[in-house]
Amino acid sequence: MVSLLPALLGAERPPGLGDVADVRTWSHPDYTRVVIELTEPAEAGDVQRLAAAAGQSERLYLDLDGIWVGRRWLAGVDVNDGLLQRVRLGQNTKRRARVVLDLERIDRYRVLQLRGPDRVVIDVYGDRRDPETLEWSTSSRSTDRLGVAAKPIRTVILDPGHGGRDPGAIGHKGLREKDVNLRLARKLERILLQRGFRVVATRTTDRSLDLEERTAIAEAAGGDLFISLHANASPRRKTRGLEIYYLDEKDHRHSTEVAARENGIPRSEVDTLQRTLARFRVAEASVHSAELAAAVHDSVLASLGRKRGGPPDLGVKTGPFYVLFLSSMPAILVESGFLTNPSDARLLNDDAFLDALAAGIAGGLEHYRRSAEQLSAKRAP
Ligand SMILES: [Zn+2]
């Protein structure tokens, strides 16, 4: 049953239960994202799908064990974007809240649980009934049979990792990852603008930002490529080097430590996350993400190769990163070096090195843009 229990609504919050802190939605041309932010971790049940019945639209619902919302969200949050009518929340049992999505259209959905803050992300995919009502839905892209975006590559989303209350890795002599990432992003933005790209940064200051907010900014800006900038850390001081990640659902040879840190989850949860991601079709975009990673890797090596004592090349790798998964465009994550290694830390705090690294990344993006354009020119009738 999908009804919310009015009998419980007057009751006091039972001790030990969490609350819903916020409900946010974003309307993307291809899907609507619902984020339920929680004050405590909850056990989310499986999503149930109910066909439309007399007087009621099609619905999805899922239960959150250990959450008490009372009557606060009962009226719901109106969305009405042609895909989703409304999000409602109510109490199902004394220890279980229920999230109900009243739908207009749906093809498929996916659900992810994220940490820090604890939240449940539900993406509902489908063709909108009335796409013209959405201002930026006009950017929907035509794709050829290989899934290659025919739209020219223009907008690069730069995502400096961490920020605000989340410093990221803390390195040698207290060097903070969030500062290094932002500094590199600013340099990279300058070069990309010179080369005719449009650039949108997920943050330009030292502020906190959720992972799904980062990708929502990217989608809303109509981004074509997503570049997340990070720096690494290791308990072994000697470990150093630069590596580039992309998301591939098939590959299980991931780095547990890096994935745990960048996702903000315990190491013990990384394998579960990888399995969760593997249940979805991660992307038409994953082939393009692999090409993008290779182009940036080659270009960075060429750019840094001229500098002696640069970080060793650790290559292109795959890993389960929420920020890459939540993005619908070709996306990579650059780990610029190990902050915990004195040599890497010195470089990551050095303008000349960061300039060369930014030039290398920009060169890779330009190379990728050029080959994508040549490819679509070749395929044009
Ligand atoms: Zn990071």
Residues whose N, C-alpha, C, O or C-beta is under 5 A from the ligand:
A	BS01	ZN	G161 G168 H230 A231 E262
